[in-house]
Amino acid sequence: MEVATSDLMLPLLEKNLGIGFVPEKLAKPLLAEKKLVQIPFNYNIPSRSIQIISDKKRGRSLTADTFYKFCINKIDK
């Protein structure tokens, strides 16, 4: 089955309807309650990058500007 978000995947996983890849932060409570089982694997997740292209002649929308500032702050830290 395909779901739109990780939090929608958790109920499917709880009901044993397959396996899934979700952020550990979301799965921790269910792992602690033994409702989910973590499958360990030896694989390094490749690093990713975000490229931002903008037109200096046009302004950014509030959403685009907020996302831009979020990305810049994460890179600086």
N, CA, C and O atoms as a GROMACS GRO file, in nm:
protein
  308
    1MET      N    1   0.084  -0.117   0.000
    1MET     CA    2   0.000   0.000   0.000
    1MET      C    3   0.089   0.123   0.000
    1MET      O    4   0.202   0.120   0.049
    2GLU      N    5   0.038   0.229  -0.055
    2GLU     CA    6   0.112   0.355  -0.059
    2GLU      C    7   0.033   0.459   0.019
    2GLU      O    8  -0.088   0.475   0.001
    3VAL      N    9   0.105   0.531   0.107
    3VAL     CA   10   0.042   0.637   0.185
    3VAL      C   11   0.117   0.767   0.160
    3VAL      O   12   0.231   0.767   0.113
    4ALA      N   13   0.052   0.878   0.192
    4ALA     CA   14   0.109   1.009   0.162
    4ALA      C   15   0.216   1.053   0.262
    4ALA      O   16   0.310   1.123   0.225
    5THR      N   17   0.204   1.012   0.388
    5THR     CA   18   0.299   1.057   0.490
    5THR      C   19   0.341   0.943   0.581
    5THR      O   20   0.274   0.840   0.588
    6SER      N   21   0.452   0.962   0.650
    6SER     CA   22   0.505   0.859   0.740
    6SER      C   23   0.409   0.829   0.855
    6SER      O   24   0.396   0.714   0.897
    7ASP      N   25   0.342   0.932   0.906
    7ASP     CA   26   0.251   0.907   1.018
    7ASP      C   27   0.130   0.823   0.977
    7ASP      O   28   0.069   0.758   1.061
    8LEU      N   29   0.095   0.824   0.849
    8LEU     CA   30  -0.012   0.738   0.800
    8LEU      C   31   0.036   0.595   0.781
    8LEU      O   32  -0.045   0.502   0.780
    9MET      N   33   0.166   0.577   0.766
    9MET     CA   34   0.223   0.444   0.747
    9MET      C   35   0.224   0.364   0.877
    9MET      O   36   0.209   0.242   0.874
   10LEU      N   37   0.240   0.432   0.989
   10LEU     CA   38   0.253   0.362   1.117
   10LEU      C   39   0.135   0.270   1.150
   10LEU      O   40   0.159   0.157   1.192
   11PRO      N   41   0.009   0.312   1.131
   11PRO     CA   42  -0.101   0.218   1.158
   11PRO      C   43  -0.096   0.093   1.069
   11PRO      O   44  -0.132  -0.016   1.114
   12LEU      N   45  -0.053   0.109   0.945
   12LEU     CA   46  -0.041  -0.008   0.857
   12LEU      C   47   0.067  -0.103   0.907
   12LEU      O   48   0.049  -0.225   0.905
   13LEU      N   49   0.178  -0.047   0.952
   13LEU     CA   50   0.286  -0.129   1.004
   13LEU      C   51   0.244  -0.199   1.133
   13LEU      O   52   0.278  -0.315   1.156
   14GLU      N   53   0.171  -0.128   1.218
   14GLU     CA   54   0.121  -0.187   1.343
   14GLU      C   55   0.033  -0.308   1.317
   14GLU      O   56   0.035  -0.405   1.393
   15LYS      N   57  -0.044  -0.301   1.211
   15LYS     CA   58  -0.137  -0.410   1.177
   15LYS      C   59  -0.070  -0.519   1.093
   15LYS      O   60  -0.137  -0.608   1.041
   16ASN      N   61   0.062  -0.510   1.081
   16ASN     CA   62   0.142  -0.610   1.010
   16ASN      C   63   0.105  -0.618   0.862
   16ASN      O   64   0.096  -0.727   0.805
   17LEU      N   65   0.085  -0.502   0.800
   17LEU     CA   66   0.050  -0.498   0.658
   17LEU      C   67   0.171  -0.465   0.570
   17LEU      O   68   0.156  -0.407   0.463
   18GLY      N   69   0.289  -0.501   0.616
   18GLY     CA   70   0.408  -0.481   0.535
   18GLY      C   71   0.522  -0.423   0.617
   18GLY      O   72   0.517  -0.418   0.740
   19ILE      N   73   0.624  -0.378   0.546
   19ILE     CA   74   0.737  -0.313   0.610
   19ILE      C   75   0.743  -0.170   0.559
   19ILE      O   76   0.690  -0.138   0.453
   20GLY      N   77   0.809  -0.084   0.635
   20GLY     CA   78   0.817   0.055   0.594
   20GLY      C   79   0.940   0.122   0.648
   20GLY      O   80   1.006   0.071   0.739
   21PHE      N   81   0.971   0.236   0.593
   21PHE     CA   82   1.084   0.317   0.632
   21PHE      C   83   1.029   0.448   0.684
   21PHE      O   84   0.978   0.530   0.607
   22VAL      N   85   1.039   0.469   0.815
   22VAL     CA   86   0.986   0.591   0.878
   22VAL      C   87   1.094   0.652   0.966
   22VAL      O   88   1.186   0.582   1.010
   23PRO      N   89   1.085   0.782   0.994
   23PRO     CA   90   1.182   0.844   1.085
   23PRO      C   91   1.178   0.777   1.223
   23PRO      O   92   1.071   0.745   1.275
   24GLU      N   93   1.295   0.757   1.279
   24GLU     CA   94   1.304   0.690   1.409
   24GLU      C   95   1.224   0.762   1.517
   24GLU      O   96   1.166   0.699   1.605
   25LYS      N   97   1.221   0.895   1.509
   25LYS     CA   98   1.148   0.975   1.607
   25LYS      C   99   1.000   0.936   1.610
   25LYS      O  100   0.940   0.933   1.717
   26LEU      N  101   0.942   0.907   1.495
   26LEU     CA  102   0.802   0.866   1.489
   26LEU      C  103   0.781   0.724   1.539
   26LEU      O  104   0.679   0.694   1.601
   27ALA      N  105   0.877   0.638   1.511
   27ALA     CA  106   0.862   0.496   1.544
   27ALA      C  107   0.897   0.463   1.689
   27ALA      O  108   0.854   0.360   1.740
   28LYS      N  109   0.975   0.548   1.756
   28LYS     CA  110   1.024   0.517   1.891
   28LYS      C  111   0.914   0.473   1.989
   28LYS      O  112   0.932   0.371   2.056
   29PRO      N  113   0.802   0.546   1.999
   29PRO     CA  114   0.699   0.501   2.095
   29PRO      C  115   0.647   0.360   2.065
   29PRO      O  116   0.625   0.281   2.156
   30LEU      N  117   0.627   0.330   1.938
   30LEU     CA  118   0.576   0.198   1.901
   30LEU      C  119   0.683   0.090   1.918
   30LEU      O  120   0.650  -0.024   1.951
   31LEU      N  121   0.808   0.126   1.897
   31LEU     CA  122   0.917   0.031   1.922
   31LEU      C  123   0.926   0.000   2.072
   31LEU      O  124   0.946  -0.116   2.110
   32ALA      N  125   0.911   0.102   2.156
   32ALA     CA  126   0.917   0.084   2.301
   32ALA      C  127   0.802  -0.005   2.351
   32ALA      O  128   0.819  -0.083   2.444
   33GLU      N  129   0.686   0.007   2.288
   33GLU     CA  130   0.569  -0.074   2.326
   33GLU      C  131   0.571  -0.211   2.260
   33GLU      O  132   0.478  -0.290   2.278
   34LYS      N  133   0.675  -0.239   2.185
   34LYS     CA  134   0.690  -0.368   2.113
   34LYS      C  135   0.578  -0.390   2.011
   34LYS      O  136   0.543  -0.503   1.980
   35LYS      N  137   0.523  -0.279   1.958
   35LYS     CA  138   0.422  -0.289   1.853
   35LYS      C  139   0.487  -0.291   1.714
   35LYS      O  140   0.424  -0.332   1.617
   36LEU      N  141   0.613  -0.247   1.707
   36LEU     CA  142   0.691  -0.252   1.584
   36LEU      C  143   0.824  -0.319   1.614
   36LEU      O  144   0.872  -0.320   1.727
   37VAL      N  145   0.883  -0.375   1.511
   37VAL     CA  146   1.015  -0.436   1.521
   37VAL      C  147   1.106  -0.363   1.424
   37VAL      O  148   1.072  -0.344   1.307
   38GLN      N  149   1.222  -0.322   1.472
   38GLN     CA  150   1.320  -0.255   1.387
   38GLN      C  151   1.407  -0.359   1.320
   38GLN      O  152   1.457  -0.451   1.385
   39ILE      N  153   1.424  -0.346   1.190
   39ILE     CA  154   1.510  -0.437   1.114
   39ILE      C  155   1.642  -0.365   1.088
   39ILE      O  156   1.646  -0.269   1.011
   40PRO      N  157   1.750  -0.410   1.153
   40PRO     CA  158   1.879  -0.344   1.131
   40PRO      C  159   1.937  -0.380   0.994
   40PRO      O  160   1.918  -0.491   0.945
   41PHE      N  161   2.007  -0.287   0.934
   41PHE     CA  162   2.076  -0.316   0.809
   41PHE      C  163   2.202  -0.233   0.802
   41PHE      O  164   2.211  -0.125   0.860
   42ASN      N  165   2.300  -0.286   0.732
   42ASN     CA  166   2.429  -0.219   0.716
   42ASN      C  167   2.433  -0.146   0.583
   42ASN      O  168   2.481  -0.198   0.483
   43TYR      N  169   2.381  -0.025   0.584
   43TYR     CA  170   2.379   0.054   0.462
   43TYR      C  171   2.388   0.200   0.501
   43TYR      O  172   2.308   0.248   0.581
   44ASN      N  173   2.483   0.269   0.447
   44ASN     CA  174   2.495   0.411   0.472
   44ASN      C  175   2.405   0.488   0.377
   44ASN      O  176   2.415   0.474   0.255
   45ILE      N  177   2.318   0.570   0.433
   45ILE     CA  178   2.230   0.651   0.350
   45ILE      C  179   2.314   0.761   0.286
   45ILE      O  180   2.384   0.834   0.357
   46PRO      N  181   2.309   0.773   0.154
   46PRO     CA  182   2.392   0.875   0.088
   46PRO      C  183   2.352   1.016   0.129
   46PRO      O  184   2.235   1.044   0.156
   47SER      N  185   2.450   1.104   0.133
   47SER     CA  186   2.420   1.243   0.167
   47SER      C  187   2.341   1.306   0.053
   47SER      O  188   2.349   1.264  -0.063
   48ARG      N  189   2.266   1.409   0.088
   48ARG     CA  190   2.183   1.478  -0.010
   48ARG      C  191   2.214   1.626  -0.005
   48ARG      O  192   2.268   1.677   0.093
   49SER      N  193   2.177   1.693  -0.110
   49SER     CA  194   2.194   1.838  -0.112
   49SER      C  195   2.069   1.901  -0.171
   49SER      O  196   1.994   1.839  -0.246
   50ILE      N  197   2.049   2.026  -0.136
   50ILE     CA  198   1.936   2.102  -0.188
   50ILE      C  199   1.993   2.218  -0.269
   50ILE      O  200   2.079   2.292  -0.222
   51GLN      N  201   1.945   2.232  -0.389
   51GLN     CA  202   1.986   2.342  -0.476
   51GLN      C  203   1.870   2.440  -0.485
   51GLN      O  204   1.757   2.401  -0.513
   52ILE      N  205   1.898   2.566  -0.463
   52ILE     CA  206   1.794   2.669  -0.471
   52ILE      C  207   1.827   2.762  -0.587
   52ILE      O  208   1.936   2.819  -0.595
   53ILE      N  209   1.730   2.776  -0.674
   53ILE     CA  210   1.745   2.866  -0.788
   53ILE      C  211   1.634   2.970  -0.778
   53ILE      O  212   1.517   2.936  -0.761
   54SER      N  213   1.672   3.096  -0.788
   54SER     CA  214   1.569   3.200  -0.782
   54SER      C  215   1.599   3.308  -0.886
   54SER      O  216   1.712   3.324  -0.932
   55ASP      N  217   1.497   3.380  -0.920
   55ASP     CA  218   1.507   3.489  -1.015
   55ASP      C  219   1.516   3.619  -0.937
   55ASP      O  220   1.421   3.658  -0.869
   56LYS      N  221   1.630   3.686  -0.944
   56LYS     CA  222   1.651   3.809  -0.867
   56LYS      C  223   1.556   3.921  -0.911
   56LYS      O  224   1.535   4.016  -0.836
   57LYS      N  225   1.498   3.909  -1.030
   57LYS     CA  226   1.406   4.012  -1.079
   57LYS      C  227   1.266   3.996  -1.019
   57LYS      O  228   1.184   4.087  -1.028
   58ARG      N  229   1.239   3.882  -0.959
   58ARG     CA  230   1.108   3.855  -0.901
   58ARG      C  231   1.122   3.832  -0.752
   58ARG      O  232   1.223   3.778  -0.706
   59GLY      N  233   1.024   3.872  -0.677
   59GLY     CA  234   1.024   3.846  -0.534
   59GLY      C  235   0.980   3.702  -0.506
   59GLY      O  236   0.916   3.638  -0.589
   60ARG      N  237   1.016   3.653  -0.388
   60ARG     CA  238   0.973   3.519  -0.348
   60ARG      C  239   0.843   3.529  -0.271
   60ARG      O  240   0.816   3.630  -0.205
   61SER      N  241   0.762   3.425  -0.279
   61SER     CA  242   0.640   3.419  -0.198
   61SER      C  243   0.681   3.401  -0.052
   61SER      O  244   0.796   3.368  -0.024
   62LEU      N  245   0.589   3.422   0.039
   62LEU     CA  246   0.618   3.405   0.181
   62LEU      C  247   0.664   3.262   0.209
   62LEU      O  248   0.757   3.240   0.286
   63THR      N  249   0.598   3.166   0.147
   63THR     CA  250   0.635   3.025   0.167
   63THR      C  251   0.776   2.999   0.116
   63THR      O  252   0.856   2.937   0.186
   64ALA      N  253   0.807   3.045  -0.004
   64ALA     CA  254   0.939   3.024  -0.062
   64ALA      C  255   1.046   3.094   0.021
   64ALA      O  256   1.155   3.040   0.042
   65ASP      N  257   1.017   3.214   0.068
   65ASP     CA  258   1.113   3.289   0.149
   65ASP      C  259   1.138   3.220   0.283
   65ASP      O  260   1.252   3.213   0.329
   66THR      N  261   1.033   3.168   0.345
   66THR     CA  262   1.047   3.096   0.472
   66THR      C  263   1.130   2.971   0.452
   66THR      O  264   1.217   2.942   0.534
   67PHE      N  265   1.104   2.896   0.345
   67PHE     CA  266   1.182   2.775   0.317
   67PHE      C  267   1.328   2.810   0.290
   67PHE      O  268   1.418   2.740   0.337
   68TYR      N  269   1.352   2.915   0.216
   68TYR     CA  270   1.488   2.960   0.187
   68TYR      C  271   1.563   2.991   0.317
   68TYR      O  272   1.676   2.946   0.336
   69LYS      N  273   1.500   3.067   0.405
   69LYS     CA  274   1.563   3.103   0.533
   69LYS      C  275   1.587   2.980   0.619
   69LYS      O  276   1.690   2.970   0.686
   70PHE      N  277   1.493   2.886   0.617
   70PHE     CA  278   1.510   2.761   0.692
   70PHE      C  279   1.632   2.686   0.643
   70PHE      O  280   1.714   2.639   0.722
   71CYS      N  281   1.645   2.674   0.511
   71CYS     CA  282   1.760   2.602   0.453
   71CYS      C  283   1.892   2.670   0.485
   71CYS      O  284   1.990   2.604   0.519
   72ILE      N  285   1.895   2.800   0.475
   72ILE     CA  286   2.018   2.875   0.504
   72ILE      C  287   2.057   2.859   0.650
   72ILE      O  288   2.175   2.840   0.681
   73ASN      N  289   1.961   2.865   0.740
   73ASN     CA  290   1.990   2.849   0.884
   73ASN      C  291   2.040   2.709   0.915
   73ASN      O  292   2.127   2.694   1.001
   74LYS      N  293   1.989   2.607   0.849
   74LYS     CA  294   2.033   2.469   0.874
   74LYS      C  295   2.175   2.449   0.823
   74LYS      O  296   2.253   2.375   0.884
   75ILE      N  297   2.210   2.515   0.714
   75ILE     CA  298   2.344   2.501   0.657
   75ILE      C  299   2.446   2.570   0.747
   75ILE      O  300   2.556   2.520   0.766
   76ASP      N  301   2.410   2.684   0.801
   76ASP     CA  302   2.502   2.761   0.884
   76ASP      C  303   2.532   2.694   1.017
   76ASP      O  304   2.637   2.719   1.077
   77LYS      N  305   2.443   2.609   1.064
   77LYS     CA  306   2.460   2.546   1.197
   77LYS      C  307   2.535   2.418   1.192
   77LYS      O  308   2.556   2.354   1.295
   0.00000   0.00000   0.00000
